[in-house]
Amino acid sequence: MAVGVLLVGCSGSVTVGTSMPKMSSDKLATTLAEKLAATTGQPKPDITCPEDLAGKVGTTTRCTLTADDGSTLGVTVKVPSVDEDQINFDFEADGTATPAPN
């Protein structure tokens, strides 16, 4: 399974350029995929995030990584700090994947 060698706890940041920082769900998914690919040396995984990430300390959201075999892995994203228009976030993949539906 491709998701078996994922990381436990990484971080990133994105400058969003608005007075009320918010990162779109698409941008968050793309950023997570790029960071996971860079960390694991694997191709970018398919990640979807259901909602935008608000630039407010303590905000959390859950995204889903879908492997080539159809299994899924949850990824928790949390905002520990915001520096003006830059949202800093940490993310951690779940320890166990959910098998693909039959």
N, C-alpha and C positions, 0 to 999 in steps of 0.2 A: 504494500500500500504506500503510495507516494507521500501521504501526510504523516507517516510514522516518525520522521526525523525532523519535526518542527521544533521551534525554539520555545522556551519558556521565559517570557518576559523580555521584551525589547522596547525600544522607544523611538520616537520620531517627533518631528515638528514641521508645521507648514505655516507659511505666512499667507494670510487670506485677504488682507488689504481692505477691510471694512471697519466702520466704527463699532459694530457689534460683531465680533469674530464668530464665524460659523463656517464649517467645512462641509461641502455637499457630500452626500452619501457616495456618489460616484468618485469624487476626488479621494475620499477616505479609502474606498475599496482599492483604487489604483495605487495609492501610496502604500497601503498595507501589502499588496501583491509585490510591489517593487522591493520593499524592505525585506520581505520573506525570501524572495528570489536571491537578493544580494547576500543574505545571511546563510542560506542553505546551499547556494551554488546551483540551484535547480531552476527550471523555467518558471515564469510568473504563474502562480496558481490562480484559479478562478475564485474570486472573492466577491460577495455581495454584502452590502450594508443597507438595512432597512430605513435608516433615518440619517439626517444630517447630524454632524457632531457640533454641539454648541461649545463655544469658547468660554466655558465657565468651569472654574476649578471644582473637581468632584464629579463632573458629568461622566457618565458611562454609557456605552452602547455595546450591542453584540452584533458581530458580523459572522458570516458563514463562509467557510472555505469548502469548495467542492472539488474532490480529487477526480482524476481521470476515470477511476472505477465507479464513480457515483457516490462514494461514501462522503460524509460531511464531517466537518470539525468546526466547533464554535470558536470564535476569537473575541475575547473581551477587550474593549478599548476604554481607557480611563484618562481623563485630563487632570494631571497633577499641577499644572501651572499654565498661565497665559501671560505672555509678554507683549503688551500692546496689541498688535494685530497678528501675533504668532501664537498658534495653539500648539502646546507641547503635549504629547500623548504617549502613554505606555500601552503595550498590548501583550496579551498572553493567550496562547492557544490552549484549548482544553487538552487534557491528557489522553482522552479516549475519543476515537472517531465513532460516528454512527454509521453502521453499514448501509450500503446502497439498498434502496427498495427493490424488491423482486420484480 
